[in-house]
């Protein structure tokens, strides 16, 4: 049974991982009077730039992990692919929320799908695959099209291959890399949606409005909230997300990605026991952001309101925007209904998430138009960097 201990402001929260999700968590935590320590293999991380203490060490360094855990009250996560052994070392000295078991399930596609199926929850048909022969058998059972996915460490479309027709399983498996995988029935969905749900130490839950997600090259491109779906489907999605959180015995935050089918049915696609890219809108557009909600849940505080203040849209900013130089931030900043979030990453690379924009409107359509307009404005010609620096210096 999970501990019900409460950690009040002034406590120290540890974050495993150093990315943008930890960065925004740290903002929320420090605003509420908590201290934040972060642990990851890198230095000067997005989280570390805002943390009270940044520890750069390997996750398999038992001494460093235990030393880190001694200095914190509660450990939480900004990504789920932390080795189970690492979490167990930390648990010797501090509270861990969510538990190592939750991470163990959600960091491995096959374990995750087997858990969902065992819990009687709806998901696409799937079969485990460990070699070319098993792939051939799975294709016979599931048919094509189908999607072959690595069992572990896949995100943003990495480790996935769509099989459109009957292909030679041996050639497909060889090109895929020959690792343990899952073959999944291809789903002809109407929309991709997600629900962020929090569950506290007392079992109480709070779900955010359903988000509609639009992807480009398997990476989330735009999220709009509320999703343009019937009220009964919205409620069904929230209830389904709550069922997953309860079955996991989660303490913390959970993102549940789903496929909405043409007949109104929902199938669970993936789980993430942490803040999620599709919940970034909440930083500006909700009474309680997903990051503050994570903090409340893992510290044992009452959960906050998930009410949306206005229709909103979030647009990701990938490193591709820097291909021709520094984006024109002034152009986007000139738009009064747009918020700019940058993650402090020094090196922009193609496909790398460097930041996001949130735009508001009287409708989701208006909000989405403003978000896309602001992102397009970033590519407009701006003043040379040297001139911008000189101007900034003269106005200090």
N, C-alpha and C positions, 0 to 999 in steps of 0.2 A: 504493500500500500504506500502511496506517495506521502511524504511529509507535508503537514499543513502549516509549517512554520512560516511566519510573515517576516519580511525584511523591509524595514522602513527606510525613508530617505536618510542618507548618511552612510548606508551600507555600500559595499563594493561589489559590483557586478562584473564577472569575467565573461568575455566573448571569445569563443574559438572561431578564428577566421578574421581576415582583415579587410574585407571588401566593402562595397558601398552600402550593403544592408547593415553591416555593423556600424558604419559611419553614421547613418541616419538613426540607428538605435542609440548610439552614444549621444547624439544631439538631444533626443528625447529624455534619456536618462539623466544627463547633466542638468537639463532644464528643471527636472523634478528633484534635484539635490543629491543624486547618487554619484558615486565615483565609478569610473569604468577602466578596467584593465583588459588588454587584448593580447591574444597569443596567436601567432601564425609564423610560417617559415620566412616571411619577408620583413623588411624594414621600411619605414615611411609609407605605410599602407594607408588607404582611405580611412580605415578605422583608427589606426595608430595616430594619425594627424590630430584627432580630437580626443583621444583617450588620455587618462591621467598617467597610464603606464603602458608602454608597448614592449612586449617580449617577442623577440625573433628567435625561434628555435624550431627544430623538427618535431612533428607530432609523435615520433617514436623515441624522443629523448625523455625517458622516464623521470630523470632527476629534475629537468627543467619543468616538466608538466606538474610534478608534485610541488615544486617550489612555487610555481604560479598559483596552484590551487590553495596553498597555505595563505596566500595574501588576499583571497576573495571570500565573499559570503555565498554567492550563487554563481553557477556557471550556466551560460546559455550559448546559443550557436547562431551564426549568420550563414552557415552552409552545413549540409548534413553529412558530407563525406569525411567525417573525422573518424579515425580508427576506433573501434570499440574498446581496445586496450587503453587508448589514451583517455577515454571517458572514465574507465574504471579506475585508472590511477588518480584522476582528479577527484572522483567520488570518495576517495579515502579521506579527503580533507574539507570538502565543501558540498553544498547542495548542488545537484545537477538537474536542470529542468529545460527541455524535456529529457526523459530518461534515455539511457544507453539503448534500451530495447526499442524505443521509438526510432532512434537514428538507425539502428541495425536493420529494421524493416524497410525504412524509406530510402536508404542509400543503395538499395539493390532492387532492380526492377522485378526480378523473378520473385524474391521474397515479398515485395510489395503486392504484386498481383496475386500471389498465393494467399496472402493475408486477406486481401479484399474478397477473393472468391470464397475463402473459408468463413468469412463473416457474412456471406450471403448478400454482398453489395454488388450493384450492377457495374460491369466493365466489359470491354470487348473480349471476344474469345481469344485464347492465347495457348501456346505450347512452349515448353522449354526446349532449347536446342543446344547441343554440345558438340556436334560434329556434322559433317555433310550428310551422312545417312539419316540422322535425326531431322535435319532440315528437309530432306526429301519427303520423309513421312509426314512432317508437319504441314508441308505444302499440299500434300494429298488430302489431309483432313480439313485444312482451313481454306484451301483454294487461293486464287489470286484475284485481284491484287491483295498483297499482304505487306506488312512492314517488319523487317528484321531489325531488332534493337539489341545493343549490348546490354548485358545484365547489370553492369555496374558502371558508374562514373559517366553517365551520359546526360548532357544538358544542352539546351539551345540547338537541338537537332543533331548534335554530335553523336556518332556511333549509331546512326540509323541508315537504313537502305530500303527503299521501296522496291518490291518485286512486282512488276506489272503483269507478267505472263509466266508461263511455264519456262523456267530457265534451268540450266544444268546446276543442280545443287552443289556439286563439287566446285564448280567455277565461282559460284556466288559465295560459298563459304571461304574459299581461298582469298578472294578479293576483299572479303569482310574483315579478315584478320585472324580468323580461327579462334575466337574467344567464346566463352559461354554467352549465350544470347537468348532472346525471347522472340518468337515469331507471333505476330499479333494480327488479327483480322483487320483489314483496312475498313475504316468507318467513313461512310458517306454522310457527313454531318451537315447540319444546317448552320450551326455557329459553334465556335469554341468559347466557353465561358469558364469563369473561376469564381470561387468563394473563399474568402479569408475568414476563418473562424478561430476564436480564442476560447480556451478552456482553463479555468482557474483551479487552484488547489482544492476548492470545495466542490468541483464538478460543474459549476455554473458556466454557461457558455454565452457568447455573443458573436453573431455573424454579421459581416458587412453585406451591403447590397451586392447582388450578382454583377460581375464585370463581364463585358464582352471584349474578347481579345482578337486582334488582327495580327497575323504573323507575316514576316517577309524573310525568305531563306531560312525558315525554321526558327527565327529569332523574333521574340515579341516586338512588334513595331508600334502599335497603338492600342491603348485600352480606353474604353468609354464606360462610364457608369452614371446612371443605372443602365443595365443592358436592356435593349429593346425587346423584351420578352413578356409574355402574359404573366399576370400576377401569380397565378397558380404554379407556373413553372419556376418563378423566382422563389416562391416559398418551398417548393419541392427541392430545389437546389440547396437552399440553406439548411433544410432538415437533413438532407443527405450528407452534407459536410459535417453537421453536428454528430451524425451517427458514426462517421469515420473517426472523429476526434474521441468520441466516447469509447468506441471499440479499442482504440489505441491506448486508452487511459492516459491521454495527453495532458500535460501541464505546459501551457505555452501557446504558440500560434501555429496554425496549420493552413496551408493553401491547398485547395482541392481543385485541380483542373478537370474539366468535364467536356464531353461532346454532347451538344444538344441535337438530337435527331429530328428529322422532318416530321415525325409523328408526335413530337413533344417529349419523348423519352430522354433520359439522361444516362450517360455512361461515364464512369470515372476513368480519366486518362492517367494522371500522375498525382502524387502527393509531395508536398514540401513542408517539413515541420519547422518552419521559420517564416520571417517576412518574405514577400514574393514581389517580383517585378510588377505584376498586375495590381498590386495594392499600393503602389507609390502615390496614386492620386490622393490617398487618405492623409498624406502629410499636410496637404493644403485644404482638402475639400471635405474632411470629416471632423466631427466634434473631437474624436480621439483617433489619432493616426495608428496605423498598424504597428508602428515601432513603440509608441507609448503603451499600446495594448499588450505587446509582448512583455514589456517591462512590468506592467501591472500583474500579468498572469504569473510570471516566474517569481515575482516578489511576494505573491500572495495577497495583493491588494484587490479591492473590488474592481471588476472590469468597467471600462468607460463606455459611453454611448458610441454606437457605430453609425449614428445618423449622418447622412450627407447634407452639407450646407447648400450646395448648388450642383447642378449637372456639371460634370467635368470630363476631360479627356487628357490622357498622358501619352506623350510621344517620346520614344527612346532616342537618344543621341549616340550614335555609334562613331567609332574612330574614322569612318569613311568621310565624315563631314570635314575633317582636317586635311583631306587630300590636296587641296589647293591653298593651304595656309590656314591661319587662325580664323575660326568662324566669326561672323559679324555679330557679336553679342549685343552691341548697342541697338541694332535693328530689332532684335527680339525683345530687349528690355524696354523699348519704346511702346510696346503693345501693353495696354493697361490691364488686360485680363489674363496675362501670362506670367507664370513663375518659372524661373530658371534654377535648376539643380545641377551642379557639377560635382564630380566625385574625387577631385584631387589627384587624378592619375596623370603621371607625367608623360607617358608615351601613348599617343593615339595609334591604334592599329585597326585594320579593317575588321569589322564585326565585334570589336571590343566595346562594351558599354561604358561610355565616358560620362554620361549624365542623362537627364530627361527634362522635358518641359511639361508643365501642367497648365491647362487653359480652362477657363470657366465660360459658361454661356447660359442662356435661358432655356436651352435644350441641349441634348447630347450632340445633335447635329451641329449646332452653333459652336459648341465647345470643341468638337473635333475639327471643324473648319479652322478655328483660331489656332489650335495646336499645330496643325499642318502648315498653316500660313506662317506661323512664327518659325517653324523649323526651316521652311523654304527661305525665309529672310536671312537666316544664318549664312547662306551661301552667296548673298549679295556682296558686291565689292565694298570693302571697308577701308578706313584709313590705314596707311602702312603702320606696322607694329611700332617702329621707332617714333613716329609722330604721335601715336596713341600714348606711348610711355611718356613722352615729353609733356603732352597735355595733362596727363594724370599727375605728373610731378609738379607742374606749375599750379595745380589747383588744390594741393594738399593743405 
